[in-house]
Amino acid sequence: MNRINVKKLGFAFGVTGALLYIGCILVMATVGRDGTIKFFNSLLHGLDVSAVIRMDVPFWEALIGIVETFILAWLIGACIAAIYNATIKHPAA
């Protein structure tokens, strides 16, 4: 079986997480509070997010959020690859 490159899978997860975070920023910036609430309520199967939505997020806080999301997603992807690699059976030599 082939091994997964830990750094590359981690990077793929990190970029994907950051893109999702940026997508959230775009939703909030373009559709306003009510549209944001409707979007996330439907995305989260009817969970009411109106009590936790905060529309006045400063730029620096959003930037930190993107970085944190990238790091956490990178760690998740790297962990998945490392566990996969550790559990695959190597052919007998």
ZICOR-V52181 format. One record per helix or strand of 2 or more residues. SS is the DSSP state (helix for helix, strand for strand). FROM is the first residue (numbers start at 0). TO is the last residue. If there is no record, write none. Layout:
BEGIN
SS:FROM:TO / SS:FROM:TO
END
This chain:
BEGIN
helix:5:42 / helix:58:86
END
